[in-house]
Amino acid sequence: MRAATEALVLLARLRAGEADAAREAIKDHWCTGMSPFGAVPGTHLGRLQLLRPPARRGRRGTREHVLLAADADAPVRAWIERLRVSAAAPLDAVFGHCAFYPGAADPAAFGRWVDANRLEVGFSVIGSPDATLAEVSDALTLRSELAAFAESAQRMDAAALYDAWREWRRGR
């Protein structure tokens, strides 16, 4: 049986002096409004961040890396292509600060770069393997709304609670 989802982990070394610019690009393109991950069908989980390796004795000038980690519908190759197409500008804004990044415009070069920077993943742990990113987002919104309703209904009698529940459901 084929896996419903596959994990992807990319770890790309930043060029010297590019960490602040990459950090700004992540903030500008991935942390405001809807994440580019949300526009890619089949995304279950996505993360993009900078990592700094721990200092080691005898090693000078440790370089930061960009980490892209995702759980997506299998096959992950098809998901990577959808990501490349739908998020070309945000990808270029961040990974353009990484060593040897060819840009998202050339599918073959982009694929080779992904392969060169991809780490093997032994397993994936996601809480809702069959849920899409949109479904998880909707579920989290519903949870927040239910929590707010429960808090507002703390001191209601049974009749008021019933009426409030019917009104809340009608508003959804």
Phi, psi and chi 1 to 4 in degrees:
 res  aa     phi    psi   chi1   chi2   chi3   chi4
   1 MET       -  137.5  174.9 -175.2 -124.3      -
   2 ARG   -83.3  144.4 -127.2  172.8  120.6 -179.5
   3 ALA   -66.5  140.6      -      -      -      -
   4 ALA   -72.2  -32.0      -      -      -      -
   5 THR  -130.1  159.1   62.2      -      -      -
   6 GLU  -133.0  151.2  -77.8 -173.8   61.9      -
   7 ALA   -99.1  147.0      -      -      -      -
   8 LEU  -131.0  131.6  169.1   70.4      -      -
   9 VAL  -132.7  120.0  175.5      -      -      -
  10 LEU  -113.5  137.0  -66.0  179.1      -      -
  11 LEU  -131.9  106.3 -167.8   61.6      -      -
  12 ALA  -114.3  129.1      -      -      -      -
  13 ARG   -74.6  132.3 -175.5  174.6   54.4   85.7
  14 LEU   -76.9  148.9  -74.5  162.6      -      -
  15 ARG   -71.8  153.7  -68.6 -171.7  -56.4  -96.0
  16 ALA   -54.3  132.8      -      -      -      -
  17 GLY    78.4    7.4      -      -      -      -
  18 GLU  -101.9   -1.8  -58.7  -83.6  -24.9      -
  19 ALA   -61.3  -45.2      -      -      -      -
  20 ASP   -63.6  -40.5  -71.3  -20.0      -      -
  21 ALA   -65.9  -39.7      -      -      -      -
  22 ALA   -66.5  -40.5      -      -      -      -
  23 ARG   -60.8  -43.6 -165.4  172.5  -77.8  107.3
  24 GLU   -63.5  -41.1  -89.8  -52.6  -58.4      -
  25 ALA   -63.8  -39.6      -      -      -      -
  26 ILE   -62.6  -46.6  -70.0  171.9      -      -
  27 LYS   -61.1  -44.6 -171.6  170.9   86.7  177.4
  28 ASP   -72.6  -37.5  -67.7  -13.7      -      -
  29 HIS  -104.9  -19.7  -65.8  -84.4      -      -
  30 TRP  -119.5  -14.7  -64.5   79.7      -      -
  31 CYS  -114.0    4.9  -62.1      -      -      -
  32 THR  -118.3  135.5   57.5      -      -      -
  33 GLY    64.9 -145.5      -      -      -      -
  34 MET   -82.4  129.3 -177.3  170.6  160.5      -
  35 SER   -62.1  143.7  163.7      -      -      -
  36 PRO   -55.8  -26.1  -29.5   37.7      -      -
  37 PHE   -59.7  -36.4  -73.2  123.1      -      -
  38 GLY   -66.2  -19.6      -      -      -      -
  39 ALA   -89.3   -2.9      -      -      -      -
  40 VAL  -102.3  110.9 -177.2      -      -      -
  41 PRO   -57.0  140.1  -22.7   32.3      -      -
  42 GLY    92.3    1.0      -      -      -      -
  43 THR   -78.8  127.2  -56.9      -      -      -
  44 HIS  -104.1  -37.2  -65.2  -97.2      -      -
  45 LEU  -154.2  135.7  176.2   76.7      -      -
  46 GLY  -143.3  143.6      -      -      -      -
  47 ARG  -146.3  136.9 -178.8  172.9 -167.3   91.2
  48 LEU  -137.4  125.0 -174.7   71.0      -      -
  49 GLN  -159.5  166.4   71.3 -177.5   72.6      -
  50 LEU   -94.2  140.8  -98.0   58.1      -      -
  51 LEU  -122.9  139.3  -62.8  178.2      -      -
  52 ARG  -111.9  121.3  179.0 -179.0  -58.6 -139.1
  53 PRO   -67.1  150.8   17.1  -21.4      -      -
  54 PRO   -65.2  146.9   20.4  -27.1      -      -
  55 ALA   -66.7  141.3      -      -      -      -
  56 ARG  -124.9  148.9  -71.5 -166.7 -159.8  153.0
  57 ARG   -60.1  130.2 -149.5 -178.3  -64.0 -164.2
  58 GLY    86.2   -4.2      -      -      -      -
  59 ARG  -109.7  122.5 -175.9  172.2   74.9  178.4
  60 ARG  -102.6  150.9  -74.0 -170.5  -93.2  137.1
  61 GLY    60.1   53.9      -      -      -      -
  62 THR   -60.9  134.7   60.1      -      -      -
  63 ARG   -95.8  142.8  -67.6 -114.8  178.1   97.1
  64 GLU   -76.6  160.5  -70.7 -179.1  -76.2      -
  65 HIS  -129.1  154.8  -70.5   68.8      -      -
  66 VAL   -96.8  129.6  175.8      -      -      -
  67 LEU  -107.6  125.2  168.4   74.1      -      -
  68 LEU  -118.0  120.3 -176.6  148.6      -      -
  69 ALA  -127.4  137.6      -      -      -      -
  70 ALA  -151.7  150.2      -      -      -      -
  71 ASP  -115.4  126.6  -84.3  -59.6      -      -
  72 ALA  -142.5  165.3      -      -      -      -
  73 ASP   -56.1  139.5  -74.3  -11.2      -      -
  74 ALA   -77.2  147.6      -      -      -      -
  75 PRO   -80.4  141.6   30.1  -33.2      -      -
  76 VAL   -66.1  -25.1   77.5      -      -      -
  77 ARG   -57.8  -43.9  -86.5  -94.5  171.9 -118.5
  78 ALA   -66.3  -37.7      -      -      -      -
  79 TRP   -65.2  -41.7 -179.4   85.7      -      -
  80 ILE   -59.0  -40.7  -68.0  167.8      -      -
  81 GLU   -66.0  -41.2  178.1   58.6   13.1      -
  82 ARG   -63.7  -38.7  -69.1 -167.8  -58.5  -88.0
  83 LEU   -63.1  -46.0  176.9   67.6      -      -
  84 ARG   -58.5  -43.4 -175.6 -166.2   66.8   78.2
  85 VAL   -71.8  -47.1  169.3      -      -      -
  86 SER   -83.4  -19.1   68.4      -      -      -
  87 ALA  -126.6   34.4      -      -      -      -
  88 ALA   -57.4  -49.7      -      -      -      -
  89 ALA   -64.1  -47.4      -      -      -      -
  90 PRO   -63.1  -37.3  -22.6   31.8      -      -
  91 LEU   -62.8  -47.2  -72.7  167.5      -      -
  92 ASP   -62.9  -37.0  -72.1  -10.5      -      -
  93 ALA   -62.7  -36.9      -      -      -      -
  94 VAL   -89.6  -57.7  174.3      -      -      -
  95 PHE   -73.2  -12.4  -71.9  112.3      -      -
  96 GLY   -62.1  -13.7      -      -      -      -
  97 HIS   -94.2    1.7  -59.2  -74.3      -      -
  98 CYS   -99.1  154.1  -67.0      -      -      -
  99 ALA   -60.3  129.4      -      -      -      -
 100 PHE    65.5   15.3  -51.3  108.8      -      -
 101 TYR   -68.2  124.0  179.6   70.0      -      -
 102 PRO   -88.4   -9.0   33.8  -37.1      -      -
 103 GLY    95.7  162.4      -      -      -      -
 104 ALA   -88.0   -8.9      -      -      -      -
 105 ALA   -68.1  -31.1      -      -      -      -
 106 ASP  -102.8  104.5 -179.9  -14.4      -      -
 107 PRO   -57.6  -41.1  -18.6   27.1      -      -
 108 ALA   -67.4  -46.6      -      -      -      -
 109 ALA   -64.4  -40.6      -      -      -      -
 110 PHE   -61.1  -45.4 -179.1   82.2      -      -
 111 GLY   -61.1  -40.8      -      -      -      -
 112 ARG   -65.0  -40.4  -73.2 -171.0  -60.2  -87.0
 113 TRP   -64.2  -42.9 -175.9   84.4      -      -
 114 VAL   -59.0  -48.0  166.6      -      -      -
 115 ASP   -59.2  -39.1  -71.3  -16.9      -      -
 116 ALA   -69.9  -25.1      -      -      -      -
 117 ASN  -109.9    2.3  -70.4  -77.7      -      -
 118 ARG   -82.5  137.7 -171.6  171.5  175.9 -173.3
 119 LEU  -102.0  144.5  -58.3  178.5      -      -
 120 GLU   -70.3  137.4 -171.4  170.7  -34.5      -
 121 VAL  -111.9  126.0  178.7      -      -      -
 122 GLY   -82.4  -29.1      -      -      -      -
 123 PHE  -162.3  167.4   65.4   93.3      -      -
 124 SER  -133.8  139.4  175.9      -      -      -
 125 VAL  -121.6  103.9 -179.6      -      -      -
 126 ILE  -129.8  140.7   56.6  174.2      -      -
 127 GLY   -72.6  -25.3      -      -      -      -
 128 SER  -133.4   75.3  -57.1      -      -      -
 129 PRO   -62.6  -22.1   20.9  -30.3      -      -
 130 ASP   -99.3   -0.8  -63.8  -36.4      -      -
 131 ALA   -93.3  142.3      -      -      -      -
 132 THR   -81.9  168.1   65.0      -      -      -
 133 LEU   -58.6  -41.6 -176.2   64.7      -      -
 134 ALA   -63.4  -41.2      -      -      -      -
 135 GLU   -65.9  -40.9  -69.7  167.9  -25.8      -
 136 VAL   -65.0  -42.6  170.3      -      -      -
 137 SER   -61.2  -44.6 -179.5      -      -      -
 138 ASP   -62.2  -40.0  -70.3  -13.6      -      -
 139 ALA   -65.1  -39.8      -      -      -      -
 140 LEU   -67.2  -37.1  -69.3  171.5      -      -
 141 THR   -63.8  -46.0  -61.6      -      -      -
 142 LEU   -60.6  -41.7  177.1   58.9      -      -
 143 ARG   -59.5  -43.2 -178.5  179.0   72.0  175.6
 144 SER   -64.1  -42.6  -65.9      -      -      -
 145 GLU   -64.1  -41.8  -68.4  171.5    0.3      -
 146 LEU   -64.7  -39.5  -80.1  170.0      -      -
 147 ALA   -63.2  -42.1      -      -      -      -
 148 ALA   -64.5  -40.8      -      -      -      -
 149 PHE   -62.9  -46.6  175.0   81.4      -      -
 150 ALA   -60.4  -40.2      -      -      -      -
 151 GLU   -65.3  -41.2 -174.7  175.4  -17.0      -
 152 SER   -71.6  -20.6   70.9      -      -      -
 153 ALA   -96.9    6.8      -      -      -      -
 154 GLN   -52.5  -41.9  -72.3  -67.9  -45.8      -
 155 ARG  -109.4   16.5  -56.6 -145.8 -172.7  -55.2
 156 MET   -79.5  145.8  -70.4 -177.6 -175.2      -
 157 ASP   -78.8  173.8   62.2   30.4      -      -
 158 ALA   -59.1  -43.6      -      -      -      -
 159 ALA   -66.2  -44.7      -      -      -      -
 160 ALA   -64.7  -39.5      -      -      -      -
 161 LEU   -62.9  -44.2  177.0   59.5      -      -
 162 TYR   -60.0  -46.8  179.4   75.5      -      -
 163 ASP   -63.1  -42.9  -69.7  -18.9      -      -
 164 ALA   -64.3  -40.3      -      -      -      -
 165 TRP   -63.8  -45.9  176.5 -108.3      -      -
 166 ARG   -61.0  -41.9  -71.5 -175.4   61.4 -168.2
 167 GLU   -64.7  -43.7 -176.3   64.2   31.2      -
 168 TRP   -61.6  -45.3 -176.0   81.6      -      -
 169 ARG   -64.1  -37.7  -66.7  -80.4  -59.3  165.9
 170 ARG   -65.4  -33.5 -168.0  174.4   16.4 -104.2
 171 GLY   -75.1  -13.8      -      -      -      -
 172 ARG   -82.7      -  -73.0 -152.0   40.7   79.9
